[in-house]
């Protein structure tokens, strides 16, 4: 860990920071999965969508900052597929924070919060073709559940995702 990491609930005023993290993470990790035109539009959408999400106050979004700069976020709530479980809908780190320990600190805080919310099981979906993400989730205690699905990000070409789960 290179500096002070602080994890806190995101507020509606954090839309730009969350959007920056999401967009830059996507640019670094997902460019090879999509045609250029679609990808550029998808990155732009991710940069701007969080103002609306944060005003909904529907699910929980935690931000992690390193030396005061937000560099990672988690987005989770009740699973639509398994109402007794939590689902991590998104977990993203800005490339500037990779290797600093911020993702691990955020995952620990997210799991603590999910426990506090009374959930005993958590699941998430990640792309099959993202080995860094898959290693991170395994290192965080998640295991592959055996679930696989095709997810269409909006370009009409579903990409295979793998489900990970953690029993608390």
C-alpha positions in Angstrom: 0.0 0.0 0.0 1.5 3.3 -1.1 -0.7 5.8 0.9 -3.8 6.3 2.9 -6.8 4.5 1.6 -10.2 5.7 2.7 -13.5 3.9 1.8 -16.8 5.7 2.1 -20.4 5.7 0.7 -20.7 7.6 -2.6 -23.0 10.5 -2.7 -24.8 12.2 -5.7 -21.9 14.7 -5.9 -19.5 11.8 -6.7 -20.9 11.1 -10.2 -17.9 12.5 -12.0 -15.4 10.5 -9.9 -17.4 7.3 -10.3 -17.8 7.9 -14.0 -14.1 8.6 -14.4 -13.2 5.3 -12.7 -15.7 3.3 -14.7 -14.6 4.8 -18.0 -10.9 4.5 -17.5 -11.2 1.0 -16.2 -13.2 0.0 -19.2 -10.7 1.6 -21.6 -7.9 -0.4 -20.0 -9.6 -3.7 -19.6 -12.3 -4.2 -22.2 -11.1 -2.5 -25.5 -10.4 -5.9 -27.2 -14.0 -7.2 -26.6 -15.9 -4.6 -28.8 -15.8 -2.9 -32.1 -14.2 0.6 -31.9 -17.3 2.7 -32.6 -19.4 0.8 -30.0 -16.6 0.8 -27.5 -16.0 4.6 -27.7 -19.8 5.2 -27.1 -19.9 2.7 -24.3 -16.9 4.4 -22.5 -18.6 7.8 -22.9 -21.9 6.3 -21.5 -20.1 4.9 -18.5 -18.5 8.3 -17.8 -21.8 10.1 -17.7 -24.3 7.6 -16.3 -23.5 7.7 -12.6 -25.1 11.0 -11.7 -28.5 9.4 -12.3 -27.6 6.2 -10.6 -26.3 8.0 -7.5 -29.6 10.0 -7.1 -31.7 6.8 -7.2 -30.5 5.7 -3.8 -31.5 2.2 -4.7 -28.3 0.2 -4.2 -25.1 0.8 -2.4 -22.0 2.4 -4.0 -18.8 2.6 -2.1 -15.8 4.7 -3.2 -12.2 4.1 -2.3 -9.8 7.0 -2.3 -6.0 6.8 -2.2 -4.5 9.9 -0.6 -7.8 11.7 -1.2 -8.2 10.7 -4.9 -11.1 8.3 -5.6 -9.7 5.4 -7.6 -12.1 2.5 -7.2 -15.8 1.8 -6.6 -18.1 -1.1 -5.8 -21.8 -1.2 -6.6 -24.0 -3.8 -4.9 -27.4 -4.7 -3.6 -30.0 -7.4 -3.4 -29.7 -9.9 -6.3 -32.5 -9.9 -8.8 -31.9 -13.6 -9.4 -31.4 -14.7 -5.8 -33.4 -12.3 -3.5 -31.8 -13.8 -0.4 -28.3 -13.0 -1.7 -26.4 -9.8 -2.5 -25.0 -9.2 -5.9 -22.0 -7.1 -6.8 -23.2 -5.4 -9.9 -19.9 -3.6 -10.6 -16.4 -3.4 -9.1 -14.0 -1.2 -10.9 -10.6 0.3 -10.3 -9.0 3.2 -12.2 -5.7 2.0 -13.8 -3.8 4.6 -11.7 -4.8 2.6 -8.6 -3.8 -0.8 -9.9 -1.2 -2.4 -7.6 -1.7 0.0 -4.7 -3.9 -2.2 -2.6 -7.0 0.0 -3.0 -9.0 -2.8 -4.7 -8.4 -5.2 -1.8 -9.3 -2.5 0.8 -12.5 -1.8 -1.1 -13.4 -5.5 -1.4 -12.9 -5.9 2.4 -15.1 -2.9 3.1 -17.7 -4.1 0.6 -17.9 -7.5 2.1 -18.2 -6.0 5.6 -21.1 -3.8 4.4 -22.8 -6.7 2.7 -22.6 -8.7 6.0 -24.0 -5.7 7.9 -26.9 -5.7 5.5 -27.7 -9.3 6.6 -26.7 -11.3 3.5 -25.0 -14.7 3.8 -24.2 -15.2 0.1 -22.8 -12.9 -2.5 -22.5 -13.5 -6.2 -21.2 -11.6 -9.2 -20.6 -12.0 -12.9 -17.3 -11.3 -14.7 -16.1 -11.8 -18.3 -14.5 -15.1 -19.0 -11.7 -13.3 -20.9 -10.5 -11.1 -18.0 -7.9 -13.2 -16.1 -6.9 -10.3 -13.8 -10.5 -9.9 -12.6 -10.9 -13.6 -12.1 -7.7 -13.9 -10.1 -8.7 -10.9 -7.9 -12.1 -12.4 -7.1 -10.5 -15.8 -6.3 -7.9 -14.1 -4.1 -10.9 -12.3 -2.3 -12.4 -15.7 -1.4 -14.9 -16.1 -4.3 -15.2 -19.4 -6.2 -16.7 -20.1 -9.6 -20.3 -21.3 -9.1 -20.5 -23.1 -12.4 -22.9 -20.5 -13.8 -22.2 -19.1 -17.2 -24.3 -16.6 -19.2 -24.0 -14.6 -22.4 -24.3 -10.8 -21.6 -25.1 -8.3 -24.3 -23.5 -4.9 -23.4 -25.6 -3.3 -26.1 -23.8 -4.2 -29.3 -25.9 -7.3 -30.1 -23.0 -9.7 -29.5 -23.3 -11.5 -26.1 -20.0 -12.1 -24.3 -19.6 -15.0 -22.0 -19.6 -14.2 -18.3 -18.8 -16.5 -15.4 -20.5 -16.4 -12.0 -18.5 -16.2 -8.8 -19.9 -16.7 -5.4 -18.9 -16.3 -1.7 -20.7 -17.8 1.2 -20.2 -15.6 4.3 
